[in-house]
Amino acid sequence: MANQKQSRKRRLNMAERAKQQMEIQFPDYPDELLWHRTLNDGYSTLPRTLPLAMQVIDAQSKGQPAGHTLLCLWIRAPDYPFLTIEAPATFAAETGFDGERAVDTWRRRMRSLRDLGFIEAKKGPSGDFHYVLLLNPNVCIEKLRHANKVRDVLYGRFRDRLIDIGAQSDITDYDEYCISLEKAKAKVTKRPASSPNTSPKTPKASAIPKRKSRSRKKED
């Protein structure tokens, strides 16, 4: 909760600073020609590292770049990382694909996003990508880096950007999550295997908790 409050305060300061600079550089610019999130309808919340994530995706899906496909998914998300895609043709058109094979092309890009770990998907009435879960792109980039699939230059930009926006905790949280998984796996492997000739002991009747009897109320 404290991190959320700090993040809100930081974003407010950035907005105030931008407003002051705009008033100096573009004074008296007509509002009718500008787009304000608090005034205009139809906005979406996006990760600030998304452009870098798109570069990482395009570098790993050469010939069939899927970065723009991920952008269109985030644009459509209702401020929550989940989408129900009932009309794939609409998403294909917004991504820039047309013609008879537009949906097939879009689905190939979606498979790339799934294989790279940027989305999870489940089947539904519209096909393999009816239900889509958008994963944290910062964590996705870090995972690809661990797999040696992100160039040093691009990864350096990514880490610099995380510092700029105050999102380093995404990586530390992911690292701690991985450590907890390793500890859980280690505990499982350390458990002594039961002998195949040894039958499990039957617990004594006194050790089995008794169910509490529930008295039914009589119907009037």
C-alpha positions in Angstrom: 0.0 0.0 0.0 2.9 2.3 0.9 4.5 1.7 -2.5 1.2 2.5 -4.3 1.0 5.8 -2.5 4.6 6.7 -3.3 4.0 5.8 -7.0 0.9 8.0 -7.1 2.8 10.9 -5.6 5.7 10.4 -8.1 3.4 10.4 -11.1 1.6 13.5 -9.9 5.0 15.3 -9.7 5.8 14.2 -13.2 2.5 15.5 -14.5 2.9 18.9 -12.7 6.5 19.2 -14.1 5.2 18.4 -17.6 2.4 20.9 -17.3 4.8 23.7 -16.2 7.2 23.0 -19.1 4.3 22.8 -21.6 3.1 26.3 -20.5 6.5 27.6 -21.1 7.2 25.9 -24.4 3.6 25.9 -25.9 1.8 28.7 -24.1 -1.9 29.3 -24.9 -2.1 26.2 -27.1 -5.8 25.4 -27.7 -7.1 22.5 -25.6 -9.3 21.4 -28.4 -6.2 20.1 -30.2 -4.8 18.3 -27.2 -5.7 15.0 -25.5 -6.0 15.0 -21.7 -6.5 11.8 -19.8 -8.6 13.5 -17.2 -10.8 15.3 -19.7 -11.1 13.1 -22.8 -12.8 9.7 -22.8 -11.2 6.4 -24.0 -7.9 5.9 -22.3 -5.9 2.9 -21.2 -3.3 2.2 -18.6 0.0 0.8 -20.1 3.3 -0.2 -18.7 5.9 2.5 -19.4 8.4 -0.1 -20.5 6.1 -1.5 -23.2 8.1 0.1 -26.1 11.2 -1.8 -24.9 9.2 -5.0 -24.5 8.0 -4.6 -28.1 11.6 -4.3 -29.3 12.5 -7.5 -27.4 9.6 -9.3 -28.9 10.4 -8.1 -32.5 14.0 -9.2 -32.1 12.9 -12.7 -31.1 10.2 -13.0 -33.8 12.1 -11.8 -36.8 10.1 -12.0 -40.1 6.9 -12.1 -38.1 7.3 -9.3 -35.5 4.7 -9.5 -32.8 5.4 -6.4 -30.7 2.6 -4.4 -32.2 0.2 -7.3 -31.5 1.0 -7.0 -27.8 0.5 -3.3 -27.8 -3.0 -3.7 -29.3 -3.8 -6.2 -26.5 -2.8 -3.8 -23.8 -4.7 -1.0 -25.5 -7.9 -3.1 -25.3 -7.4 -4.3 -21.7 -10.0 -2.8 -19.3 -7.4 -1.6 -16.8 -7.1 -5.2 -15.8 -4.7 -7.8 -17.4 -7.4 -10.0 -18.8 -9.2 -10.0 -22.2 -12.0 -12.0 -23.7 -11.5 -12.0 -27.5 -14.8 -12.8 -29.1 -14.0 -11.3 -32.5 -10.4 -12.1 -33.6 -11.0 -10.3 -36.9 -11.3 -7.0 -35.0 -8.0 -7.5 -33.2 -6.4 -8.6 -36.5 -7.6 -5.5 -38.3 -6.4 -3.2 -35.4 -3.0 -4.9 -35.5 -2.8 -4.0 -39.2 -3.6 -7.3 -40.9 -6.2 -7.5 -43.6 -7.2 -9.9 -46.3 -8.5 -13.5 -46.2 -5.6 -14.7 -44.0 -5.7 -11.8 -41.5 -6.9 -13.8 -38.6 -4.4 -16.6 -39.3 -1.6 -14.1 -39.4 -2.8 -12.6 -36.1 -3.0 -16.0 -34.5 0.6 -16.7 -35.5 1.7 -13.5 -33.8 -0.3 -14.5 -30.7 1.5 -17.8 -30.6 4.8 -16.0 -30.6 3.7 -13.8 -27.7 2.6 -17.0 -25.8 5.8 -18.8 -26.6 7.9 -15.8 -25.5 6.0 -15.7 -22.2 4.2 -12.3 -22.6 0.7 -13.8 -22.5 -1.2 -16.9 -21.3 -4.2 -18.1 -23.3 -7.0 -20.6 -23.1 -9.4 -21.9 -25.7 -13.0 -20.6 -26.0 -15.7 -20.2 -28.7 -13.4 -18.0 -30.9 -10.5 -20.3 -30.8 -7.2 -20.8 -29.0 -7.0 -17.2 -27.9 -10.4 -16.6 -26.6 -9.3 -15.9 -23.0 -6.0 -14.0 -22.7 -4.0 -13.1 -19.6 -1.5 -10.3 -20.0 1.7 -10.9 -18.0 4.0 -8.2 -16.5 6.3 -7.3 -19.4 9.1 -6.3 -17.0 9.2 -9.8 -15.6 8.9 -11.3 -19.1 12.0 -9.3 -20.3 13.9 -10.4 -17.2 13.0 -14.1 -17.8 14.2 -13.8 -21.4 17.4 -12.2 -20.2 18.0 -15.2 -18.0 17.6 -17.3 -21.1 20.2 -15.1 -23.0 17.6 -13.9 -25.4 17.9 -10.1 -24.8 20.9 -8.2 -26.1 23.1 -6.2 -23.6 22.3 -2.8 -25.2 18.5 -3.4 -25.0 18.7 -4.8 -21.6 20.7 -1.8 -20.4 18.0 0.5 -21.7 15.4 -1.6 -20.0 17.1 -1.5 -16.6 17.7 2.3 -16.9 14.0 2.8 -17.7 13.0 0.8 -14.6 15.1 3.1 -12.5 13.5 6.2 -14.2 10.0 5.0 -13.4 10.7 3.5 -10.0 9.8 -0.1 -11.1 12.9 -2.0 -9.9 10.7 -3.8 -7.4 9.2 -5.8 -10.2 12.5 -7.5 -10.7 13.3 -8.0 -7.0 9.9 -9.4 -6.4 10.4 -11.8 -9.3 13.8 -12.9 -8.0 12.3 -13.5 -4.6 9.5 -15.5 -6.2 12.1 -17.7 -8.0 14.0 -18.3 -4.8 10.8 -19.3 -3.0 10.1 -21.8 -5.8 13.6 -23.3 -5.5 13.2 -23.7 -1.8 9.9 -25.4 -2.2 11.4 -27.8 -4.8 14.3 -28.5 -2.5 11.9 -29.4 0.4 10.1 -31.9 -1.9 13.3 -33.6 -3.1 14.6 -33.9 0.5 11.5 -35.9 1.7 12.3 -39.6 2.2 10.7 -41.8 -0.4 8.2 -44.3 1.1 9.2 -48.0 0.7 6.9 -49.8 -1.9 6.6 -52.8 0.5 5.4 -50.6 3.3 1.7 -50.0 3.5 0.5 -46.8 5.0 -0.5 -46.9 8.6 -4.2 -46.7 9.3 -4.8 -43.9 11.8 -6.5 -44.9 15.1 -10.1 -44.1 15.4 -9.4 -41.7 18.2 -7.1 -39.7 16.0 -9.7 -39.1 13.3 -11.6 -35.9 14.0 -15.3 -36.4 14.4 -17.8 -34.5 12.3 -19.9 -32.1 14.3 -23.5 -33.1 14.0 -25.7 -30.4 12.6 -29.3 -30.2 13.9 -31.7 -29.4 11.1 -34.3 -26.9 11.8 -37.9 -28.0 11.5 -39.8 -26.4 8.8 -42.8 -24.4 9.9 
